[in-house]
Amino acid sequence: MGVTMTFRGNLPPDGRPLRVAQWATGLVGLASMRAVIADPRFELVALHAHSPAKIGRDAGELCGVAPIGVKATGSLTELLAARPDCVMYMREGYDLDEVCALLEAGCNVVTTRSEFLNPARMEAEFRGRLEDACRRGNSSLHSTGSSPGFITEAMPIVLTSIQRQFRSLVIDEYADMVLGCSREMLFDLLGYGQRVDAMPPERIAHIRESFAHSLELIADAIGLPLDGIETKHEMANALEPIRIPSGEVIETGTFAGERITIAGMRNGKAILTFRANWYCSTEIDAKWERRESGWRVVVDGDAPLDIAIRFPIPTDQIVATLPHYTANRPVNAIPYVCAAAPGIVTTVDMPQIIARFS
């Protein structure tokens, strides 16, 4: 889908700030909301929260800044009454009816949900509902974040731009899960601390789909469409007890690390690969490399590249800092999405997202 951009100076033609609503107040949602409040190009006009304890509280108070007079609501109707130009949809999971209602009401949507990354990979009915809602509301939908998103789309676009002969691109992600995850995410969602043979297969299926969306998008953009996606999951056990900040322990011999490989295949070879190296300790029975948290990107072409990106965050600031990696790119994308032609717009459709600082 081609996109027509009409913004001027990242502001609407009448010079007013873009009206933004925040949907969900997890760590990433709170980071997004703080960024919106601090940016003079935007005005936070509504906040949707899922926790009853947050309903009625001021948005500024919830995200640690001065009150701004916007109270959290659990009502879609109340959020729409604030007439936002854009909704930052960052909830856990998603509700297709919610997203379509926002789009049909004329709200552009920027989301971190990977289900909306690549329209070419969506089921026909799912995609049709979204595109119909965009047409009815003259609105746009864009999904982005850090991973997938920045590292699997924005970086590959830049790094392949200096190649004329291209053979492969491999992204390795390294993450200390104890430092970067809540107790609920670590144990309840990801299953660390369980026996390896007790892990549900659908967990990896979701991760596979998330990154397959990005890899196929980039492969199509560079003119090398994939023949398929291959996935490999390697798991490791703790060699000693691992105590996490909540006080709980991942016991010796239970799940404490994994390497998930999602490879985009063409003519029998992996040309685009994302590999998640996630661990709760370096003391695990794994043979693969463990590095400090960050990314490594290796490009094999006529201008070969090997790039290491580390997250230089002091341990006591990790919880406060990590959400920015996911939240900031969606915030920077707001003006571009609001300016786009109606429909589902991808990283490939839009111009390069350039942050604006004041």
DONU-194601 format. One record per residue (C-alpha): y, z, x negated; residue in one letter. Coordinates in steps of 0.02 Angstrom, whole numbers. Example, Ala and Ser with C-alpha at 12.3 -4.5 7.8 and 13.67 -1.06 7.14 Angstrom:
BEGIN
- c2, c3, c1, residuo
- -225, 390, -615, A
- -53, 357, -684, S
REM end
This chain:
BEGIN
- c2, c3, c1, residuo
- 0, 0, 0, M
- 171, -48, -71, G
- 310, 80, -59, V
- 494, 47, -30, T
- 607, 177, -110, M
- 779, 206, -35, T
- 839, 375, -99, F
- 1003, 395, -191, R
- 1019, 530, -322, G
- 863, 615, -251, N
- 961, 663, -93, L
- 967, 588, 82, P
- 1106, 458, 109, P
- 1214, 585, 204, D
- 1214, 701, 52, G
- 1130, 849, 137, R
- 986, 943, 55, P
- 812, 895, 108, L
- 743, 1017, 236, R
- 576, 1086, 172, V
- 442, 1193, 254, A
- 308, 1287, 156, Q
- 133, 1296, 231, W
- 30, 1441, 156, A
- 77, 1581, 39, T
- -61, 1594, -90, G
- -15, 1599, -274, L
- 20, 1412, -279, V
- 113, 1415, -113, G
- 225, 1558, -172, L
- 264, 1465, -334, A
- 307, 1309, -234, S
- 418, 1407, -116, M
- 514, 1492, -257, R
- 546, 1321, -335, A
- 609, 1249, -170, V
- 725, 1396, -139, I
- 798, 1381, -315, A
- 831, 1193, -306, D
- 1000, 1142, -229, P
- 925, 976, -172, R
- 815, 1071, -49, F
- 836, 1195, 93, E
- 687, 1300, 145, L
- 694, 1299, 335, V
- 520, 1362, 386, A
- 367, 1453, 321, L
- 191, 1453, 392, H
- 78, 1598, 343, A
- -103, 1633, 390, H
- -107, 1820, 358, S
- -48, 1928, 505, P
- 27, 2047, 377, A
- 149, 1911, 322, K
- 205, 1850, 494, I
- 386, 1897, 526, G
- 425, 1937, 344, R
- 566, 1848, 253, D
- 514, 1701, 143, A
- 621, 1763, -1, G
- 543, 1935, 6, E
- 368, 1862, 5, L
- 398, 1760, -152, C
- 496, 1891, -247, G
- 676, 1831, -227, V
- 822, 1884, -117, A
- 799, 1866, 73, P
- 853, 1695, 138, I
- 841, 1723, 326, G
- 683, 1620, 354, V
- 541, 1719, 433, K
- 357, 1676, 413, A
- 271, 1612, 569, T
- 93, 1573, 616, G
- 147, 1443, 743, S
- 147, 1255, 714, L
- 268, 1235, 859, T
- 394, 1354, 780, E
- 380, 1266, 612, L
- 413, 1096, 691, L
- 563, 1167, 785, A
- 648, 1192, 615, A
- 645, 1001, 593, R
- 585, 993, 412, P
- 599, 828, 319, D
- 447, 880, 216, C
- 306, 1006, 230, V
- 221, 1075, 74, M
- 42, 1089, 139, Y
- -49, 1207, 20, M
- -172, 1305, 124, R
- -353, 1348, 79, E
- -454, 1210, 158, G
- -371, 1091, 280, Y
- -360, 1050, 465, D
- -344, 865, 503, L
- -266, 901, 672, D
- -130, 1004, 587, E
- -90, 869, 459, V
- -85, 732, 591, C
- 28, 839, 702, A
- 150, 862, 558, L
- 153, 676, 516, L
- 167, 621, 697, E
- 315, 739, 721, A
- 407, 648, 581, G
- 374, 771, 439, C
- 329, 697, 271, N
- 186, 797, 193, V
- 156, 838, 11, V
- -10, 925, -14, T
- -121, 993, -152, T
- -277, 957, -49, R
- -382, 829, -143, S
- -456, 759, 20, E
- -295, 660, 40, F
- -282, 589, -137, L
- -352, 414, -115, N
- -353, 321, 52, P
- -477, 193, -17, A
- -609, 330, -30, R
- -580, 407, 142, M
- -697, 380, 288, E
- -626, 249, 406, A
- -596, 366, 554, E
- -515, 499, 443, F
- -400, 372, 361, R
- -361, 288, 527, G
- -302, 450, 607, R
- -186, 487, 461, L
- -113, 311, 453, E
- -86, 309, 641, D
- 5, 477, 632, A
- 114, 410, 491, C
- 159, 256, 594, R
- 201, 358, 747, R
- 308, 480, 649, G
- 381, 359, 521, N
- 317, 481, 390, S
- 224, 483, 225, S
- 80, 586, 154, L
- 53, 617, -32, H
- -74, 725, -124, S
- -50, 787, -302, T
- -67, 939, -412, G
- -123, 975, -590, S
- -311, 942, -588, S
- -345, 828, -500, P
- -172, 752, -503, G
- -66, 764, -660, F
- -207, 760, -787, I
- -317, 633, -696, T
- -180, 515, -634, E
- -8, 536, -713, A
- -74, 557, -891, M
- -200, 413, -884, P
- -65, 297, -817, I
- 49, 340, -964, V
- -87, 336, -1097, L
- -161, 170, -1043, T
- 14, 94, -1039, S
- 9, 68, -1229, I
- -164, -12, -1229, Q
- -206, -197, -1220, R
- -392, -172, -1251, Q
- -470, -24, -1160, F
- -646, 45, -1171, R
- -641, 224, -1105, S
- -540, 379, -1066, L
- -616, 554, -1067, V
- -528, 710, -1003, I
- -597, 880, -1050, D
- -529, 1030, -957, E
- -552, 1203, -1033, Y
- -526, 1357, -925, A
- -559, 1542, -947, D
- -606, 1582, -767, M
- -586, 1771, -785, V
- -404, 1753, -835, L
- -362, 1616, -710, G
- -455, 1664, -551, C
- -447, 1804, -425, S
- -600, 1912, -394, R
- -630, 1822, -228, E
- -623, 1648, -306, M
- -732, 1696, -454, L
- -872, 1779, -355, F
- -860, 1721, -175, D
- -803, 1539, -194, L
- -869, 1490, -365, L
- -1023, 1600, -370, G
- -1008, 1674, -544, Y
- -1120, 1824, -573, G
- -1262, 1751, -468, Q
- -1428, 1687, -532, R
- -1413, 1505, -582, V
- -1552, 1452, -463, D
- -1455, 1527, -315, A
- -1304, 1411, -329, M
- -1273, 1302, -173, P
- -1272, 1114, -212, P
- -1127, 1078, -92, E
- -1007, 1168, -210, R
- -1028, 1033, -343, I
- -1022, 897, -210, A
- -846, 952, -163, H
- -788, 954, -345, I
- -867, 783, -372, R
- -773, 709, -224, E
- -607, 784, -278, S
- -611, 701, -449, F
- -695, 542, -391, A
- -541, 510, -282, H
- -430, 512, -438, S
- -545, 414, -553, L
- -569, 274, -427, E
- -381, 266, -394, L
- -342, 242, -579, I
- -487, 122, -608, A
- -424, 9, -468, D
- -246, 20, -534, A
- -292, -38, -710, I
- -398, -180, -644, G
- -569, -106, -685, L
- -644, -52, -518, P
- -793, 64, -535, L
- -972, 22, -489, D
- -1005, 205, -448, G
- -985, 388, -494, I
- -1113, 488, -593, E
- -1113, 678, -598, T
- -1196, 801, -715, K
- -1193, 990, -695, H
- -1239, 1105, -838, E
- -1241, 1294, -814, M
- -1242, 1441, -935, A
- -1286, 1625, -923, N
- -1196, 1776, -995, A
- -1268, 1840, -1159, L
- -1190, 2010, -1129, E
- -1105, 2100, -982, P
- -931, 2029, -942, I
- -808, 2148, -859, R
- -672, 2064, -756, I
- -499, 2140, -719, P
- -552, 2205, -546, S
- -682, 2313, -635, G
- -836, 2215, -578, E
- -963, 2152, -703, V
- -1049, 1985, -728, I
- -1217, 2045, -789, E
- -1318, 1977, -934, T
- -1426, 1830, -880, G
- -1317, 1780, -731, T
- -1203, 1628, -706, F
- -1052, 1640, -823, A
- -1006, 1463, -875, G
- -1026, 1281, -829, E
- -988, 1103, -880, R
- -965, 978, -738, I
- -954, 795, -787, T
- -890, 665, -664, I
- -904, 491, -741, A
- -833, 331, -669, G
- -958, 194, -712, M
- -929, 8, -741, R
- -1062, -112, -804, N
- -1174, 34, -849, G
- -1043, 125, -953, K
- -929, 274, -917, A
- -751, 209, -929, I
- -660, 356, -846, L
- -732, 531, -864, T
- -673, 704, -812, F
- -768, 851, -884, R
- -734, 1030, -827, A
- -780, 1161, -957, N
- -763, 1325, -863, W
- -820, 1493, -932, Y
- -802, 1680, -909, C
- -833, 1721, -1093, S
- -872, 1631, -1255, T
- -1030, 1737, -1259, E
- -1135, 1620, -1151, I
- -1294, 1523, -1188, D
- -1206, 1354, -1189, A
- -1207, 1222, -1325, K
- -1048, 1135, -1270, W
- -876, 1165, -1344, E
- -765, 1305, -1283, R
- -579, 1300, -1322, R
- -428, 1398, -1263, E
- -369, 1348, -1090, S
- -295, 1174, -1079, G
- -346, 991, -1088, W
- -404, 864, -1215, R
- -385, 678, -1178, V
- -470, 546, -1285, V
- -432, 361, -1261, V
- -540, 227, -1341, D
- -441, 66, -1350, G
- -343, -41, -1472, D
- -217, 103, -1482, A
- -340, 251, -1489, P
- -277, 424, -1444, L
- -342, 602, -1456, D
- -222, 724, -1372, I
- -241, 913, -1357, A
- -138, 1004, -1226, I
- -147, 1193, -1236, R
- -76, 1323, -1116, F
- 18, 1443, -1232, P
- 28, 1586, -1107, I
- 22, 1771, -1158, P
- -123, 1860, -1073, T
- -9, 1972, -971, D
- 83, 1820, -899, Q
- -65, 1711, -853, I
- -75, 1760, -669, V
- 112, 1729, -647, A
- 117, 1566, -745, T
- -41, 1467, -701, L
- 12, 1427, -520, P
- 160, 1327, -586, H
- 43, 1197, -660, Y
- -17, 1154, -485, T
- 142, 1188, -385, A
- 277, 1105, -488, N
- 227, 922, -478, R
- 216, 926, -286, P
- 391, 1002, -279, V
- 459, 869, -397, N
- 378, 736, -287, A
- 470, 788, -127, I
- 616, 665, -139, P
- 501, 521, -183, Y
- 384, 553, -38, V
- 529, 572, 84, C
- 595, 404, 22, A
- 430, 312, 33, A
- 378, 189, 167, A
- 270, 265, 304, P
- 87, 291, 260, G
- -28, 374, 135, I
- 55, 353, -35, V
- -32, 384, -200, T
- 24, 414, -379, T
- -2, 228, -408, V
- 108, 179, -261, D
- 259, 282, -311, M
- 377, 268, -459, P
- 350, 391, -600, Q
- 396, 565, -540, I
- 543, 627, -643, I
- 592, 810, -632, A
- 776, 850, -601, R
- 849, 1008, -677, F
- 1015, 1092, -639, S
REM end
